[in-house]
Amino acid sequence: VGNINNAFFEDFKKTPNTKILLTLGRIAPQKNQIMLANAFNILLNKGYDIALLIVGSILDKEIYTKIKLINSFMFYQVLLIMK
């Protein structure tokens, strides 16, 4: 994971074996995070031990709201990065 301390990711894990799916980029239509959230949700429903971490600024609040509704059980996290 490059120079990021692995301990950073421990807060996002449900179990010690949880795999973290990390995406970097602003929340905007061009990034298609709604498709990502839907795919992530399908994997969760199939029993995969995963967590989705979206890191970026929220440029489109409607998309952000839709992502939250798709994954309402909080197995993802959005970190805001200031411009």
Salt bridges, closest charged atoms under 4 A:
GLU10 OE2 - LYS13 NZ 3.75
ASP49 OD1 - LYS14 NZ 3.97
GLU62 OE2 - LYS66 NZ 3.33
